[in-house]
Amino acid sequence: MALTTAYTFSPDLQPLPALVRGWLDAQDFPVVTVSVTEDLLSAALRSRPRLVVIDTRTHPDVALQLCEQLKSDSYTGIVPVCACTRNDDASFTAAFDAGADEVLRDDDSATDVLLRLAALLRRSDRDTHVHPSTRLPGTTEIEANISQRLESGELFATCYADLDHFKEYNDRYSYYDGDRVIRILARILHDVVKGTCRDTAFVGHIGGDDFIFMMPMDQVQETCSEIVGTFDALIPYQYSEQDRRAGYYFGKDRRGALHKVPLMTVSIGIVTNERRTFTHAAQVSELATEMKSYAKTLPGSVFTIDRRGDRPDNEPLAIDPVDAATIVEEQ
């Protein structure tokens, strides 16, 4: 994770409890102390902090108001906030009521303080690195998982799944229905991939209707076949009975002309390191995107596997499909 700054806030610059300050000093991120509410809010909006520790012991009204302001904004609301309070129950409750994610009293034991601060960061990382609608890991964790597999030297497949005709579906129905379809796809991917591959699999959500999942190379055919079959069995029921029976509906293109829009399908582009040498995650992602784009040119729900190898000069060969099916081979 890239280093970000932690902030401590004390209206009168009173030192934090020694245990909290010592824990902060031991972390691998810089710590900045501020005493003006506007300074901290401005800094938090410019660059999301790693952590904010608010001292509410001497000027609770000012400190708790700052906490409420941080938590009420959609951008800064996910910043983990820890409040240091007096020992009384009223102060403890007021800090949580203001939105603090963790509250430490002066009389908390050293063990409790250290464990709770570490847990606060773990919860923050988990919440920040997952997609809010599907709760699947996001781009940071996807890149880390690809990098880990490259470093291990294992043979694995990276699969990029994307919905076809999703925008038209949103236009005809609603964004609420579209979100439900995305959650259905997320559940299919998670349940099928994890059910087939167990702990050797990873499923992530890039955003929108784009997903990445990784698995051992020898389980690609079985897993992706089940994903495609399950999706095609379930997705028609996200349409009205009339559209479902017809198998299409009429929608408008960007010029306003009516055209037939088929029911949604799923396209999966697959890359493996069986015949290629990758040095970093971006290369894998780039090629997976290329394969996904090719899959979307084929009719229906499909998965396309890149079987090409590296050229001597490490330039990839142009895509040359074999019998327009699900495999792209080196010719």
N, C-alpha and C positions, 0 to 999 in steps of 0.2 A: 504494500500500500504506500502511495506517495505521502510524504510527510505533510501534515497540516498543523495548524497552530491551535493550541488550547488557550482559553482565556479564563482568567479569574477576575471576579468583579467584587469590589468592596468599596462602598461609597466614601468611606473615610480612610481607605488604604490600610485598614487593620490587617495584620498578618493572618493568614489562614491557620487553622490548627496544624501543629507541627507534623502530625502523621499524614495529613492530606498533602501538605506542601512537599514532604519528603517523597511521597508516592509520585507526585507530579514530576519532581526533579529526576526521578529514576526512569521516566518514560522516554521514548525515542522521538518525541515531538517538542518543538519549542513552546514555551509558556509565556504569555503576555498578561500583565495585570493592568486593569483599567478601573477608573473610579467614576466615569461619566457614562450614563445610560446611552446617550446618543452615539458615543464612540464605539461602544460594544455592538449596538444594533447595526451601525454602518459597516463595521468590520465583518459581522456575520453575514450581511447581505452581499458584500464583495466576494467573500470566499468562505464557504461553509466551514465552521470550526470543527476540530476533532472532538472537542469537549468544552463545556462551559461550567465552571464552578462558581456558584454565587454564595457570598457570605451574607446571611440574613440576620446575624446576631445583634448588630448595633443599629442598623437602619432598615428594619424589616419591610416597611412600606415601599421604600424605593427599590430594594432588592427584589421583592416579590412582584412588583409591577413590571420590572424588567423581565422576569421569568415569564409572566403572562404574555408580554409582547413578543418574546421569542417564540413561544409555543403557539401563538395565534396566527403566525405567518406560515404559509404553505411551504416556503423555501427553508426557513430556519426552524420550522417545527420539528424536523427530524434530528436536529442537533441534540445530543444527550446533555441534559442539564442536571448537575448535582448541587443540592443546596446544603450548606452547613448551618445548622440551627442551634438554638439554645436547647437545654435539656427538657423543657416543659412540653407537655402534650399539645398545647395550643399552637406553639411554634412549629412543631413537627407536622401537625395536620394542615396548617396554613401553607406550608411549602408544597405539600402534595396537591392541595387545592389550586395552587397557582400553576400547576403543570409540571413540577420537577419530576424527573425520572428516578431520582434517588435522593434520599434525605439522610444526612449524617448528623447525629447529635454529639455534643461534646463528651458525653460519658460512654459512647460506644467503644467497645473493646478494639484493640489494634487488629485482631484477627478479623472481626466483622468489617471494619473499615476497608481493609485491603482486599478482602474477598468481594465485597459489594462494589468497590470501584472497578475491579477487574471484570466483574460480571456486567457492569454497566457498559463498558466498551464492547464486550462480546455481543451483547444484545443490540447495540447500536450498529455494529458491523453487519450483523445478520439482517437487521431491518433495512439498512441502506443498500445492501447488495442483492436484494430480491426485488422482483417486480411487484408493485403493490396490488395488482389485480389477480395475479396467479400465484403469488408467493414463491415463484421459482427463482433461482439465482439469476442475476443480471449479467451485464457484459463484463464486469470486473472478474467475477467468478468463472465465467466462461473462458476468458483468456487465461486465467490461472490454471484451470483444469487442462486446457490444451497444452500449455507450457509444461506442466507436470508430466503429462504423458509423453511429450517429446523428450524430456530429460531422462525418463525411465527407459527409453528405448523399446517400449512395447509396441506391438502392431495393433493399431486401433482405427476406427472409422469415425469421422466427424460428419454429422448429418444436419443439413439445413432444411427445415420444413417451412413452407409458406402456403397460404391459402390463395386459391384462384377465385376470382369474381367476388372477392370480399367487399370491395368498395361499393359495387353495385348492390350487394345485399344490404349494406348500411343505408344506402340511398333509398331503397325500397321499403325497408322496415325501420330500424332506428339504431342509434349508437348503443342503446341498452341491449337490443337483440344482438348487435355485433359483439359487445363485450361478453355476452353469454356464450356465443360461438367460440370466442377465443378461450374462455375458461373450459369449454368442452374439449377443444383440441389439446389444451394443456393437460387435462386429466387423462385423455387417451394416451398422449405421449408418456406422461409420468408412469401410468399404470402398466402400459405395455412394455416400455423399456425397462423399468425397474423389475417388473414381473419376470421378464425374460433373462435379464442380465444381472439382477440383484446389485450387489455392491460394486460391481465393475462398471456400472453405467452412470451417466451424468445427464441431466436434463436442465436446460437453461432457457430463459426467455429474453430475447434481444429487445423486444418491444413490439407493440401492435400485433400483427399476425405472424411474426417471424420468431422461430424457435431454433435452437441448436441443441443437439444431443450427441453424446459420445458413447461408444461401446466397443467391446472387442470385435475385431474385424470379422471373425468367423460367425458372428451372430446377426450380421446385417440383414441377410435375406429373410430369415425367419421373422425378425423383429419388424422390419419395415413392411413386409407383406401383411402382418397382423394389424399394423397401424392403418394402412390404406384400407383394408377390409372393414375394420371397425369404424373408421371415419365415414366411409361410404354407406354403411348400414345405419348410422345414427343421424347424419346431417340432414337428410330429407325431412326429418320431423321438426326441423327448425323453420320450415316454411309453412305457409298456409296450405290447406288441403288442395285448393285449386292449383297452386304453383307446383306442389309436390306431384300431383297426378300428371300434370302436363310435362313436368321435367324441365320447365323453363318459364320465363316471364318476359314481358317486354320492358326494356329500360331505355333511357336516353343516353346517347354518347355525348362527348364534349361539344359537339355541334348541334345538339338538340334533336338529332335524328333517332327514331325508334329502331331498336334491334333486339333480337332474341338473346336473353342472358341465361345460360345454363345454370343448374344448381352448382353450389360450391364444390370444388375438389381440392385435394391437397397435393402439392408437389414437393418432393424431397430430393435434394442434391447431396451426393455422398462422395467424400474424399477419404482415401486411406493412404497410409505411408508404406504400403506393401511394395510399391515400385517407385516411390519418390522419397527424396531426402528433404525434410523441412528443417529450417534452422530456428524459426520463431513462429509464434502463434498467428501473426498477421498473414503469413503465407498460406496457412491452412484456411483461415477465414476467407481470404480472397478467392481461393480456388473453390471452396464450398459455395460461395456466392455465385461463381461462374456456373457451377453444376446445377444449382437451384434455378438459375435463369434459363438454362437449357431445358430442365425438366418442365418448366412452365410453358414451353413451346409445344409440348406433347399433349394430346387429348386425355381427359380423365385424370384420375388420381394415379400418380406414378412415382417411382423412385428411380433415380439414375445414378449409377456407380461409375466413377472415373477409374478406368483401368489403364490409363496412359502412364508412361514412365517419363523420367527426366531425360532430356536431350543431353549430349555431352557438354554443351555450353550452358546447361541448366535452364534453357528457355523452354517453356511448356509447348507441346504440340497443339495445333488448332484442333478443336473438337471435331471428330469425324465419327458419327454414330454408326453402330453396327445394326442393321435392319430396323432402325427407328424404334428400338425397344428400350430396355431399362439399363443398358450397359454402354458405356463409352470406352472403346478399346483403342490401344495404340495400333495404328495401321502400318 
